Every structure is written in structure tokens, then in C-alpha cells.
Amino acid sequence: MPTISMFFGILIRMFFNEHAPPHFHAEYSEFKAVIDIQTLEVIEGKLPRRALELVLDWAELHQAELMEDWELCRKHVEPRPIEPLQ
């Protein structure tokens, strides 16, 4: 699973040829969540409140890039890195 971004100890990843809806995986310490790219809702798992806020702020800024990476992963092409939250 390629890591497409990393910030404040949070890893953002996508699997190749993943199932719909378009989503990404966020990991922070022992916590994991799956976030829908279009709605920015948690569809599986959980993160601590502050980590989730950071992930959602970042995702909102990079929604178009996340969709582009989603399409690349669906084609088994390495996704492009996305700038971390600063």
C-alpha cells in the first residue's frame, strides 16, 4: 500500500485496485480509519479527534489530488505524493 503523504505522525495511504467508494487510509499510532474522498466521512475505523481533524483539513485541501491518485491506484500505477499538512 503506497504512502502518499505523511504529517504530524499520520500516514496517508491507498491500496492498488481498491473497491468503491473512492477512499484513502489514515493511520496514527495504533489507530486506523478509512475516509471517503468525496464526502470526507469516516467509513471504517477511527482516529483520535485531533488527528481526525488534521486528516480532514488536509483532505479538503487536496481532494482533487486524492481523486487523481485514486484513479492511478485503480490502474495499478504508483500514486503521486501529496504535500503534507504544515
C-alpha positions as CSV (number, residue, x, y, z in Angstrom):
1,M,0.0,0.0,0.0
2,P,1.7,3.2,-1.1
3,T,2.1,6.1,1.3
4,I,1.0,9.3,-0.4
5,S,1.5,11.7,2.4
6,M,2.9,11.9,6.0
7,F,2.4,14.7,8.6
8,F,2.3,15.0,12.4
9,G,2.8,11.2,12.7
10,I,-0.1,10.5,10.4
11,L,0.3,8.2,7.4
12,I,-2.0,8.6,4.4
13,R,-2.1,5.5,2.1
14,M,-4.1,4.0,-0.7
15,F,-4.3,0.4,-1.9
16,F,-3.9,-0.6,-5.5
17,N,-7.2,-1.7,-7.3
18,E,-9.3,-0.9,-4.3
19,H,-13.1,-1.2,-4.0
20,A,-15.5,1.8,-4.3
21,P,-16.3,4.3,-3.0
22,P,-13.1,6.3,-3.6
23,H,-11.2,6.4,-0.3
24,F,-7.9,6.6,1.5
25,H,-6.5,5.1,4.7
26,A,-5.2,7.2,7.5
27,E,-3.0,5.7,10.3
28,Y,-2.0,7.3,13.5
29,S,-0.2,5.2,16.2
30,E,-2.4,2.2,16.7
31,F,-5.5,3.9,15.2
32,K,-6.7,3.4,11.6
33,A,-9.5,4.9,9.6
34,V,-10.8,4.8,6.1
35,I,-12.0,8.1,4.7
36,D,-14.4,8.6,1.8
37,I,-12.7,11.1,-0.6
38,Q,-15.9,12.7,-1.9
39,T,-17.8,13.1,1.4
40,L,-14.8,13.3,3.7
41,E,-16.6,10.9,6.1
42,V,-15.0,8.1,8.1
43,I,-16.4,4.9,6.6
44,E,-14.4,2.5,8.8
45,G,-12.3,2.6,11.9
46,K,-11.5,5.6,14.0
47,L,-8.8,8.2,14.8
48,P,-8.4,10.4,17.9
49,R,-10.3,13.6,17.5
50,R,-7.4,15.9,16.8
51,A,-5.8,13.5,14.3
52,L,-9.1,13.2,12.5
53,E,-9.4,17.0,12.3
54,L,-5.9,17.2,10.8
55,V,-6.7,14.5,8.3
56,L,-10.0,16.0,7.2
57,D,-8.4,19.5,6.9
58,W,-5.7,18.1,4.7
59,A,-8.1,16.0,2.6
60,E,-10.3,19.0,2.0
61,L,-7.3,20.9,0.6
62,H,-6.2,18.0,-1.6
63,Q,-9.5,16.4,-2.7
64,A,-8.8,16.7,-6.4
65,E,-5.3,15.2,-6.0
66,L,-6.7,12.4,-3.9
67,M,-9.2,11.6,-6.7
68,E,-6.3,11.6,-9.2
69,D,-4.3,9.2,-7.0
70,W,-7.4,7.0,-6.5
71,E,-7.6,6.7,-10.3
72,L,-3.9,5.9,-10.6
73,C,-4.2,3.2,-7.9
74,R,-7.2,1.6,-9.7
75,K,-4.9,1.2,-12.7
76,H,-2.1,-0.2,-10.6
77,V,0.0,2.9,-11.3
78,E,2.1,4.4,-8.4
79,P,0.2,7.4,-7.0
80,R,1.8,10.8,-6.8
81,P,2.9,12.1,-3.4
82,I,0.7,14.8,-2.0
83,E,2.1,17.8,0.0
84,P,1.7,17.2,3.8
85,L,-0.2,19.5,6.1
86,Q,2.0,22.2,7.5
